[in-house]
Amino acid sequence: MREVTIASALMRYWPALTTVVFCTLAASAQSSKLALPDSALAPTNASLPDFDAARVTFRETGDLDLGQGQGRLDITQFEVRSVLSRPIPLANDWLVVPLAEFTQTTLSVQGAPTASPFHDDDLYSIGLSAFAVHMSQSSPWLYGAWGRAELASDFNHVTSDAFTFDVAAGGGYRFNDAFILGFGVAAFNLNGNLTCYPALAFDWIVNDALRVGLYGPTFVTAYTYSPDWLFSFRAKAGGGIWNVTDAAGNSRAIDLTTYQIGVFADRHLFDKLWLSAGVGLTVGNTLDYTTPHGDTLFERAPEAGVFGQIGLRLRAW
């Protein structure tokens, strides 16, 4: 029953809405029953830059000054995301795809005063979701819906505040084989303080080598150097909200927001498996300690820092 703030919504509702808007393209890339546009048949352009069948990512962000003598923060994140099956075809051009995700975030704080609520925390998020999309080869319109149940906690004391249920609906219009504009709306915390947000997204295949778009919380400019190499610039919102329990047994929330700007290189290993690595800066960071209803009890604005990440991406089943 955690409140979703505007800042944290940037990292939560964009993935939902963009999944709804663009999942038909990803489904097309993975389904032998649906054909891709001719201009999207290049090895890397056949799937969206930020939509994979499965991915495993390790990210380290180091030595962020919390300011005012509150210590220095290191953030370590391990993420696993995967669709659970190939797109399931239903009647009348509908497809359904189930997904699962797991994230472990470790916050390590050195030099924090005793009164600070931020020390060393291992935080976890488990989410199960599914989207249903409609796409017809005879129409430029595509639309769909999405739902998710999430458990986010330190797992020391799991209460009802650690669970959230979210839904979204969106659509898109294919102007031509190279450009799609998407839009949608999401409703968060159906079991608590309900909040709703709109979203806008796009996908533009500039040419056989260059693709630009807003994919969920990620803006990407991707350049295909060869069938085995892909280079990209990415700007992405990240972080999370986790339910924790303080020393007095009260339900609280840790709310982390970061904005990551970096350059990445992807190398094709074999079949549909790619190795991805990147470095960059985290800016606009916030770290808040709140009540389950969003009232801020303690807040910090960590300075900008450097991050590095490495991972494996399975482009399609």
HELIX and SHEET records of a PDB file:
HELIX    1   1 ILE A    6  GLN A   30  1                                  25    
HELIX    2   2 ASP A   38  ALA A   40  5                                   3    
HELIX    3   3 SER A  160  ALA A  162  5                                   3    
SHEET    1   A15 ILE A  88  PRO A  89  0                                        
SHEET    2   A15 TRP A  94  GLN A 110 -1                                        
SHEET    3   A15 ARG A  72  VAL A  83 -1                                        
SHEET    4   A15 ALA A  54  ASP A  65 -1                                        
SHEET    5   A15 GLY A 305  LEU A 314 -1                                        
SHEET    6   A15 LEU A 273  THR A 290 -1                                        
SHEET    7   A15 SER A 251  PHE A 270 -1                                        
SHEET    8   A15 TRP A 229  THR A 245 -1                                        
SHEET    9   A15 THR A 218  SER A 226 -1                                        
SHEET   10   A15 LEU A 210  TYR A 215 -1                                        
SHEET   11   A15 THR A 195  ILE A 205 -1                                        
SHEET   12   A15 PHE A 179  PHE A 188 -1                                        
SHEET   13   A15 PHE A 163  ASN A 176 -1                                        
SHEET   14   A15 TRP A 141  SER A 153 -1                                        
SHEET   15   A15 ASP A 121  MET A 135 -1                                        
SHEET    1   B 7 ILE A  88  PRO A  89  0                                        
SHEET    2   B 7 TRP A  94  GLN A 110 -1                                        
SHEET    3   B 7 ARG A  72  VAL A  83 -1                                        
SHEET    4   B 7 ALA A  54  ASP A  65 -1                                        
SHEET    5   B 7 GLY A 305  LEU A 314 -1                                        
SHEET    6   B 7 LEU A 273  THR A 290 -1                                        
SHEET    7   B 7 THR A 296  ARG A 300 -1                                        
END                                                                             
